[in-house]
Amino acid sequence: MSALRLSGECTRDECKYIVNNVILEYGALASWKLSELSHKEISWKNARTGLREGENGNRKLKLEDSFKNGPLLSPDIFEDLCAKHYRKRNNLCCQYGIDIISLDCDGVTEKLLPTWFENGVNTMFPIEVGVWGDQFEAARNRFGKGMLGVGGMDKTAFRKDKAAVDAEIERMKRLASLGGFLPCPDHRIMPGSSFELVQYYAEEIKRIKV
C-alpha cells in the first residue's frame, strides 16, 4: 500500500479500485469471520494489551502498528488467506528451477518471515534499513543460508556526505560476505540525494569480492 493511499489522498478511480477489491475479497464473508480476521491484526492486539477476553476497551488502533511497528498484513491473516496460494505457486516455480522467490511487503516483516519461509518465499525485499533497521542479518541468523536478501543499503547516506556513504559500503561488504545478498538501495533514491555520492557508491560497490 502506498504512502499516498495511507494518507487518504487518492483519486476517485483509485478509491473505487480499492473499495471494489475489498468487496471482492471480503464481501462474501460472514460478520463473525470478518470480526475474527480483524482481531488477528497486530494493531488490534496491541490496542487490547492488558485487557481480558471480552472486556471492553477504549484505545484507538494505531496506524503505525500496520507499517512502522509491524507488517502491513498480520501473519495470521496471511496464513488464513494467502499461504496455501503461495505454497502452490512456489512449488510450481521450484519444479521449473525457479528457486529465488521474493515477496514485497513494507513494514517490519519479522513476524511474517516464518510463514513466508515455510511457504517458499526465501528472499527479503525491500529491507529499508533506514526506516526499520537491519532486518536481514537477524533473519539470516534465524533461518540460515536459505534466507536471501536484496537491498538493505541506507539510502539516507546519499543526502549526507562521503563518510556516511563509506560507512554504508563497509556495512554492505559485511552483509555481502554472508552470501545470498545483493547490496543496493531499496526502491527509489530519495529527493535531495547527491548524484555524485550515488555514482561513488555504484563504483565502490562493484569492488566487493564475495
Order of alpha helices (4+ residues) and beta strands (2+ residues): alpha-alpha-alpha-alpha-alpha-beta-alpha-beta-alpha-alpha-beta-alpha-beta-alpha
